[in-house]
Amino acid sequence: MLIEGVWCDSEDGSVSEILNPATGEIIANIPRATVNDVNRCVEASKAAFKSKDWSGMDPAQRGRILQKMAAATYANAKSLAVVESTNNGKTFREALSEIRYGAWTFEYYSGLCDKIEGSTIPVPGNRLNYTLKQPLGVTAHIIPWNFPLQLALRSIAPALAAGCTVIAKPASWTPLSLIEWAKAMMEADVGLPAGVLQVITGSGGLIGDALAGHADVDGITLTGGVPTGHAVMAKASENLTPVTLELGGKGANIVFPDANLRYCAKAICFGIFMNAGQMCWAGSRLIVHEDVHDELVDSVIAEIGKWPVGPGMEDGVRMGSMVHESHRDDVLNMLAEGLKQGGKVACGGNAIDRDGAFMEATVVTDVSSENLLFQEELFGPVLSVTKFSEESEALALANDTPFGLLNGVWTTDLSRAHRFARDLECGMVSINEYPITFPQTPFTGWKHSGIGIEQSKDALNFYTKVKNVNVKL
């Protein structure tokens, strides 16, 4: 673990075994932190913040350091992608793309460091009234296992840009790429003062709970499932600690007869079978007009037939293993329960008989809106397909879910596209491509998909506090 600028073991020396999910092989041992380790980590982070070596630094200089971190991330992207693929199971190609996206995120926020501005406010009388935007303080980042490094960098970058200090807690299954990235930053000597960035490893329940409930943590960012979001928010409420929660999703691709079906089929596969479907923004529902249902389903099945499945580091593999056999089994069990409620398996539906946590890409047709395959997040490579006949029916089906993260609309009708963009109950809408995001665009969910905003200038609002100053002249 990285605490106070030093690599260290846990207080009691205990470790956890880390697996390659494609083989089941133990590839590393990492420290299993204690609550005392958390306290030491928070104390160091608080001291680093109060020293003002970082929070009081010339913002332009902070930006130069973030630019160096971006450059070091790019320079190490291939070696980090090997670690990511080996630890998470995803393909090397996906891992490399995601890590370069993380570097791009640092580039973006490096340019915003000196643009975090207050404002002057006209008020009555002979007064000057203005606002200051100041760093939030110590921030805890609880990282998921599905995009272990990219989603860590997504929140670390704006926190550092705002002048906060960072404690990053990677997922218990997938800590290795974040550790290796932090090592790369130290080796590149980017200029971060000691204690500004720390990495603590161990049990999500124990360490995440201790961070969320710590009185000296000023803000908590979590990407994870809804139950974890509830737990973190409840713990944070004890100290009225603000949270950003990026939680689950049940995205729909809504396809009209005038859509480009060939291009649409490729995007649908990318949106549900990339990363073996283990994505909050996965397009796990296909809501398709009855006139093109059969043609599109056939195209999707034909496209996924071109995706070789295997270990992520093998050449040509398009879908890697899932993160853990226990998670693969959970997805298969949910699929079986859903099929009891209806639906027909058009392809896939099984574990793959080989070493590792592999599962077939699965398409289920004739799924009703009451089916758990339509309503619940499986977090695996399972696409549910539902027909519609009228535009109003398609909108009602898309909104009939407790989640509201990303939905896609496929049509060449400009008015229809903008009506759906307005009326879909979700934080993001993508028209005629899926999925898509950029560091400069808000990544945000409605309903059970979360609270707050990742990415874009808006993310900086969470990592800053507004102070109003009134001067009687």
C-alpha positions, 0 to 999 in steps of 0.5 A: 500500500502507498501511505505517507509516500511510502510503500508498506504492508498492513499493520498486522502483515495479513495479505489477500491472494489475487487471481487471474480469472482467466486461469484461476492462477494466483498472481499476487498477494496484496496487503489486507489493511486494518482500521488502524491502517485507514486511520493512519492513511486519513491522518496523513491525507489530512496533514498533506491537505493542511500543509497547503503544499498541494491545496495552496500551490499555484493552480497552474503548477498543479496543472503542470503536475497533472500533465506530467501524470498524463504523460507518464500514464500514456508512457506506461499504458501498455505495461499497465494494460497487461496488468489490467487484463491479467487481473481483471480478465478483459482483453488487452485491447480494451484495457489499453483503450481504457488506460489511455482514456484515463490519461486523456482525463488527466490531460483534460483536468490539467487544463482546468486547474487554473480555471476554478473561479469564483464570481462577484455578485451585485448586492445593495449598498456600498458593498463588494460581494464575491465567492471563493471556490476552495478545495473540499479536503480529504477525499476517499475514492472507492473503486470498482472491479470492472474498470479498475484503473480508468474509473480510478483515474476518472475521479482522482484527476478532478480531485487533484485538480481542485487541490484535494488530497486522495485516498484510493481504495481499489476493489479487492479482486482487482487492485493491481493496475492502480498499485502499478500506476501509483508506482509509475507516478512515483518513478516518473517523479511528477512532483506530487507532495507526499501524502497527496495520493495514497492507495490502501488495499483490503476488504471492501466492507471493512476498509470502505466502511471505515473510510465512509464513516471517518470524521476526517474524510471530507468527501466520498466517491463511489462507483459500484452497485446500488446496495453498496451505494446505500451502505456508503451513503448511510455511513457517510450520513453519520458525519454529513459527508457529501458523496458522489455515487455512480451506481448501476444501470439497465440501459436500453437501445431503442431501435426504429425501422429507419435505423442503420441496422448493420451499424446498429447491430455492431454497436449493440454487441459492443455495448453489451458484450464488451468487458463481458457485459460487466459495465454499469452503462451496458446496453443490456436491453434491446427495445426494437420495433416489430418490423425490424425485430427478426432482422436485427436479432439475426444481425446481432447473433451473426456479429457476436459469432465473430467475437472469439472468447478467451483469455484477454492476453491472447491475440484475436480475443474479443471477449475475455473472461468475467472477473471471478467464477463466483460472479459468473455463477451469479449471472448464470443463476439470475439468467436461469431465474429470468428464463423461468419468467419467460423469454427464449434463448436465441444464442448462448446462455451457458458457462464455457467449459474451460478453465477460468470464469468464461460465459457465452454471449447470450441473447434472450428474445420475447422478454416482457417488462415484468421479467427480471431480465428486463428490470434487474442489472445482471452485470454480465453478457446477457442481452434481453430483447423486447418488441414494440409497435408504437413510439409511445410504447417504446418510451414507456418501456425504456423508462420502466426501470429503477435505473437511469444511466445511459440509453441509446436511440436509433433513428434518422428522424430528427424530431423523434431523436430529440423528443426521446433525448428530452423524455428519457428518464436518464442522465445520458442519451446517445443517438445513433451510436452506443456507448460513448462518453468523453472526459469533457462530457458529464457522466451522470445517472438518474434514479437508482443510477446514482447521485452527482456527476463524474467527468466534465467541468461539473465534476469539479463542483463536488471537489470544491466548497463555495465561500461567500465573502461580503465586504462593507466598503 
